[in-house]
Amino acid sequence: MKNLFVIALLMIQPAVAAKLEYNLDAEQVAENTWFVEGATEDFSFENGGNIVNTAFIATGEGVLVLDTGVSRRYGEELRSLIEATTQQPIKLVINTHQHPDHFLGNQAFTEAPIASLAKTQQQIEQSGDAFAENMYRLVGDWMRGTESITPDQVLEPGMVQMGEHKLEWIELTGHSGADLVLFDHTTGVLFPFDMVFYQRALTTPHTPGLKQWRSELEQLRQIPFKLMLPGHGPAITDARALDQMQAYLDWLDTTFTHAAEQGLSMTEVMALPIPEQFNSISLRQQEFERSVFHLYPDYEAAAF
């Protein structure tokens, strides 16, 4: 009986190990520009934490890597994918903000400069290890060998020419307190990263406020993009993602304001119905409840 159990374990282990592959795929969405789309899900062992969109641009003088994913394993697979897609060397790696699914793949890119906004660099230095520990709890073995690596360069907002691409870096704050946005003037591709979620409910643990986020969405509307690659959700060629974000943020802000004025408890707010217009958005109930936890106490304080 013991031998049969050992044999069963040996048969199971390769199957488990085989699952620990992200099988990343790069879709060319514009000239020299590739999009790696993640699931519109929550972190789980089943998806290995691959819920984030990353991207890369082969600029002509090297590859610009836009976020490195959720784990060392993700970063290594992303690097292999880049090397299989273009012969250009990796010139610069960007961490767009402090959330773990965007920078915990940095270990795979330490031979290249890794840059972020100054505040993002500070946030990752302060909280990166805690983020990594939490991801271990959420997705388990997918995180093996993953350590937090802080960006080693500060990126300044403004216009820069990188090879054949004229790039504009924009500093916003609405999602995480320090949010980098990229507009490629050469291709017309806008990378708002987690300033925009599309068909996936937005997350709010570090927003400085819903009104701030809403205001900055108006700035994004002024950019003459041809294609938008959000931080979560599918690529889109028009303003529907911005419309969805704006409507959802408006509803959250109005709901929390009225609930606080009525003296509702957090539990009562969590039980409020979500409008049918948001039925297409994944994780809407989970993220709404989390947003109540993150934000509602401030609305209560303002009301009383």
N, C-alpha and C positions, 0 to 999 in steps of 0.2 A: 504493500500500500504506500509505503514511504517513497519507494522508487517511482511509483506512478505520479506522486505529488511533485517530485523533483522534475520529472519529464514535463509535467504540465507547466511548471514555472518556466522551464527553458523554452517552451513553445510560446508562452505569453510574452516574455521579455522582449524578443525582437519586434513583436507587433507594437508594444508600447513605445519602444525606441523609435520605430518607424514613424510614429505619429508626431514626434518632436521635430518636424520640418514645416516651415511656413509655406514652402512652395510659392515664393513671391513671384509675381509676374509684372513686367513693366509694359505699359501701353504707351506708345508714342502718340502724344496728343497735339504736338506742334513741332515745328522745326527744332531739332536738337533737344527736345523736351520729352521726358518720360514721367509717367504717373503710376505710382504703386498704390493701389486702392485697398484699404482694409475693410473689415466687416463693420456694419452699423449695429454693433452689439455691445454688451458690457464685458468687462474682463472675465475670462473663465479659463479653466484648464483646457477646455475643448478648443478654444481659438488661440491659446497661448498668449493672449494679450494683444493679438494683431487686430486692433480696432482703429488703427491710425492710418492716415494717408501720408505717404512720403513721396518725394520726387527728386529728379536730378536733371541737370542741364549740361550738355556737352558744349561748352562755350567756344571752343576753338583753341583756347589756351589752357584747357583743363576742365575737369568736371566739378560743377557746383552741386553739392549734396544738401538737400533740404530736409532736415530732420533725419534721425538715425534709428527710430523705432524704440521698441519697448524692452529689449533685452540684448545681451551680447550676441545670442544666437541670431536674432533678427538682424542686427548690424552686420554680422558676418555674411548672412545670406544676401543682404542688400548689397554689400560690397562685391560679392561674387556676381550678382546680377548686373551691376554696373560694369564690371570688367568683361562680362560676356556680351554686353551691349555696345560698348565703345572702347576703342584702344587709347583714348585720352586718359592721362593720369588724373587722379583726384587732386584738385587744386585747393578747394576750400569746403569745409563742412559747417553747416549752420544749425544751431539749436534755436528754434523760433520762440520758445517760452519754457517755463519751468516744469511742465507736467511730465510724468515719467515715461509715457508712451512716445515722447518726442526726443528724448536724449539718452535713454539708458542703453542704446546701441553704440554709444561713442567709443567703446573699447575697440571696435573693429576699425576705427579710423584715426588712431592716435598718431600715425605718421604724417598726417595732414593737419594744417591749422584748423582748430574748431572755434568758431566765433559765435557770439550772441550779443544782445544788448547788455549794457553794463549791469542793469538791475537783474536781468535774467541770470547773469553770471553769479551775482551775489545770492540769488534765490537758490540756485542749484548747489552752490557751496554750502549753504545753510541747511537745506532740506533734502539734498540728493540721496544721502544714505537712508534716511527714513522712507523716502519714496521707494527705493530699491527693496527695502525690507518688507514693505507693504505689498509690493508686487510679488515677492516670493510667496507671501501668504495667499495671494489671489490666484496665481497660475502655477505655482509649484515648480516642478523640474524644468520647465521652459526657461527659468531664470538662472539655471546653473552657471556659475562662473561670472555672473553679472555684478559689476561694481559701478558706482557712480563716478563718472569722469567729468569734472568741471571744464567748461570752455576756457581755452587759454588765450583767447583774443577778444577784444571788445569791438563790436561792429557799430559804426556811426551811421545814423540815418542820412539819406541823401542819394545822389545820383552817382553811379560808377559804371565805367566801361569794362567789361570782362570779356576778352576775346571779341567775338562778333556780336555780343549782346549788350545792349544798353539797359542797365538795371536800376531800379529805384527802390531803395529801402525806406520803409515808413514805420515809425514807432507809434504804437497805440497802447491802450491799457485795459480795454473793456473786459477781456476774458480773464486775464491772469495778473493784471497789474503791470505787466511789461510784455507786450505782444508785437512781434515783428511781422510785417506784411511786405511782400515783394511784388512789384509790378515790372514785368519784362516788357519794355517799350518796343523791343525788336519783334517779338511774336504776338504781343497783345494778351499774354497770359497773366492773370492775376492770381497770386498765391496768398489768400488771406489767412491761411492756416486756421487756428481755432477761433479766430474772430468770427468765422462762419461755420456753422454746422448745417448740413442739408439732409433732410429726411432722417435725422437722428437727433434726439433731444439734446440741447446744449447743457453743459455742466457749469456749475456756478461756485465752486468752493473758494476761489480766489478773486472773483470779480470785485472791483471797487464800487460797483453799483449798476443796477439795470439801466438807469438813465444815462450813465456814462457810456455804457455799451451801445445803447440805442443811438446816441449822438454820433459815435464813431462809425456806425454803420452808414450814416449819411455821408461821411467822408468817402467811404468805399464806393458809394453810388456815383460819385463824381469822376471815378476813374474809367476811362474809355476802354474797358477790357473786351476782348473777343471770346475769351474762355476763362472760367473761374474754376480753380481746384481747391475746394474747401478742405479744412483739416479733417473733417469727418463727413462722409457721404460722397455721392457721385459728382463727377465733373458736370458743369452746366454752362450754357452759352448766353444766358440772359440773366435778368435780375430776380428770378423766382426764388432763389436761395435767400437773397437779401429780404425779399418780401416776406418769406416764411419766418425768418429770424425776427424781423421787425414786429410782425403780428404776434409772435409768441412772447417776445419781451414785453410788448405792450400789455398783453393779457396777464403775464406774471405780475408786472408792476401794479396794474389796476386791481387785480385780485388780492394781492397782499395789502395794498393800501386800504381797500374797503373792508377786508377781514379784520385788520387791526382797529379800524374805526369802530367796528361792531363788537370788538372785544373777543373775537374767536380765539380759541386755543390752537396750538400747533396741530393737535390731533384733528380738530374740526376742520382746519384749513386743508389738511392732507386728504380729507374725505370729500372735498369739493369736486364737482365734475369737471373734466377737461373738455373743452368745446370740440365738437365733431370736426371742425375744420383742421384739427391737428391729428386726425386719425391715421394719416400716412406716416407720421413721425414715430420711429421706433424708440422704445424705452421712455415714452412720454410719462407714464405713471411713475416709474422708478425715479426718473430725474426730477419730476415735479416734487415728489416727496423729499428728495435730497435738497432741492432748492428751498423748500419750506424750512428745513433744518438749518441750512446755511444762512438764509437771508431774513426770515420772518422776525426774529428777535429785534432786528434793527427797525423794522416797520412798527413793531409794537412800541419800541422806545420812542419813536417819532410821534406816535399817536397819543402817548400818555406823558 
